[in-house]
Amino acid sequence: ITLLQVTERLTYAEAVERLAGEAGVPLPAVDPRGAEQERERQGLADWLELAAQWFEAELKRPPGRDARAYLEKRGLPEAEWARFRIGFSPSGRTALKDYLAAKGAKPGELVEAGLLIAPEESGSAPYDRFRDRIIFPILDVRGRVVSFGGRAMDPQARTKYLNGPETVVFHKGHHLYRLS
């Protein structure tokens, strides 16, 4: 399937349909509700991937200096950062939110993806879930970003390690870190 996707620029669904047709295996009819849910999941997955790219870039920028030093001190050289897609979230409350909003994301989508926290008090704006943390993307078996884990840079942080919440694309019991 992956080869078809790469060589013929097919989506995963198109590749499955083509292979099923060649094998003479009928596929179940498309469920409109399921198709809508899949579009929603794909939209969230797109924001998660864009967030992962932003976190990776932030690690290389000046605000990521201490995170880079920490990773090297822990024996994880720069050559390995890209392999594991390690990133950094700066300390600003809305840095990621502002970046993704400029790309067209709605705060509600980012809350649903687990990237923002919506305060319980009404009238308060959502803010970045991960702040001042080294970021480790959590991937599904196909290698798609479904959530993140973050290690606090501040040794006095209340929560040293923070994972994203359960979402429509991330179920903690279904994903094993680095399985892909």
C-alpha positions in Angstrom: 0.0 0.0 0.0 2.8 2.4 0.9 4.5 1.8 -2.4 1.3 2.6 -4.3 0.9 5.7 -2.3 4.4 6.9 -3.1 4.8 5.8 -6.7 1.3 6.7 -7.9 0.5 9.4 -5.4 -2.6 7.7 -4.0 -4.2 8.2 -0.7 -4.3 5.3 1.7 -8.0 4.7 0.9 -7.4 4.9 -2.8 -4.6 2.4 -2.6 -6.8 0.0 -0.6 -9.6 0.3 -3.1 -7.3 -0.4 -6.0 -5.7 -3.4 -4.4 -9.1 -4.8 -3.4 -10.4 -4.3 -7.0 -7.3 -6.1 -8.4 -7.9 -9.0 -5.9 -11.6 -9.1 -6.5 -12.4 -8.4 -2.9 -15.5 -6.3 -2.3 -15.2 -3.4 0.1 -18.0 -2.5 2.5 -20.1 0.5 1.4 -18.9 3.9 2.7 -20.7 5.0 5.8 -21.5 8.7 5.5 -21.1 9.2 9.3 -17.9 7.3 9.3 -16.6 9.3 6.4 -17.3 12.5 8.2 -15.5 11.2 11.3 -12.6 10.3 9.2 -12.4 13.7 7.6 -12.5 15.2 11.1 -9.7 12.9 12.3 -7.7 13.8 9.2 -8.1 17.5 9.9 -6.9 17.0 13.4 -4.0 14.8 12.2 -3.0 17.6 9.8 -2.8 20.1 12.7 -0.8 17.6 14.8 1.7 17.1 12.0 2.1 20.8 11.5 2.6 21.2 15.3 5.3 18.5 15.2 7.1 20.4 12.5 6.9 23.6 14.4 8.2 22.0 17.6 11.1 20.5 15.7 12.0 23.9 14.2 11.7 25.6 17.7 14.3 23.2 19.1 16.8 24.7 16.6 15.9 28.3 17.3 17.3 30.5 20.1 14.6 29.7 22.6 15.5 26.0 22.3 19.1 26.5 23.4 18.7 25.1 26.9 16.7 22.1 25.6 19.5 21.4 23.1 22.1 21.5 25.8 20.0 19.2 28.0 19.6 16.6 25.2 23.3 16.6 24.5 24.1 16.3 28.3 21.7 13.3 28.4 23.7 11.6 25.6 21.2 12.3 22.7 23.3 14.0 20.1 21.9 16.4 17.5 22.2 13.8 14.8 19.4 11.8 16.6 16.9 14.6 17.1 15.4 14.4 13.6 15.3 10.6 13.8 13.0 10.8 16.8 11.4 14.1 15.7 12.3 15.7 19.0 11.2 19.3 19.4 10.7 22.1 21.9 7.8 24.1 23.0 8.7 27.6 24.2 7.3 29.0 27.4 4.8 31.4 25.8 1.1 30.7 26.6 0.0 31.0 23.0 3.1 30.5 20.8 1.8 27.3 19.1 -1.8 28.5 19.1 -0.8 31.7 17.4 1.3 29.8 14.8 -1.4 27.4 13.9 -4.1 30.0 13.9 -2.1 31.9 11.3 -2.2 28.7 9.3 -6.0 28.6 9.5 -6.6 26.5 12.6 -9.6 27.2 14.9 -8.9 27.1 18.7 -11.7 24.4 19.1 -9.9 22.1 16.6 -6.6 22.5 18.5 -8.4 21.8 21.8 -9.9 18.7 20.2 -6.5 17.6 19.0 -5.1 17.9 22.5 -2.7 20.8 21.6 -4.6 23.5 23.6 -6.3 23.5 27.0 -9.7 25.2 27.2 -10.0 26.7 30.7 -13.1 25.8 32.6 -14.0 29.4 33.5 -16.1 30.8 30.7 -14.6 33.7 28.7 -11.0 32.5 29.1 -9.2 31.8 25.9 -7.6 28.4 25.2 -3.8 28.2 25.7 -0.9 25.9 24.7 -0.9 22.6 26.6 2.9 22.1 26.2 5.0 25.0 27.4 8.8 25.1 28.1 9.1 21.4 27.4 11.2 19.1 25.2 8.6 17.5 22.9 8.4 13.9 21.8 5.8 13.1 19.2 3.7 10.0 19.7 3.0 8.2 16.4 0.5 5.6 15.3 1.7 2.4 13.6 1.7 4.2 10.2 4.0 6.8 11.5 1.4 9.6 11.8 1.6 12.0 14.7 -1.4 11.4 17.0 -0.2 13.2 20.2 2.8 14.4 22.1 4.7 13.8 25.3 6.7 16.6 26.9 9.5 16.8 29.5 9.6 20.0 31.5 12.7 22.0 31.3 12.1 23.7 34.7 13.3 21.3 37.5 10.6 22.8 39.8 7.7 22.1 37.4 4.7 20.5 39.0 4.5 17.9 36.3 7.9 16.6 35.0 6.4 14.6 32.1 3.1 15.5 30.4 1.3 13.5 27.7 -1.5 14.7 25.5 -5.1 13.7 26.5 -7.3 11.1 24.9 -8.7 12.4 21.6 -10.5 11.1 18.6 -7.0 10.3 17.1 -5.1 9.3 20.2 -6.2 6.5 22.6 -3.5 5.8 25.2 -4.3 2.1 25.3 -3.9 1.7 21.5 -0.6 3.4 21.0 2.8 2.3 22.1 5.6 5.0 22.0 8.0 4.4 19.1 6.2 1.2 17.8 6.2 2.7 14.3 
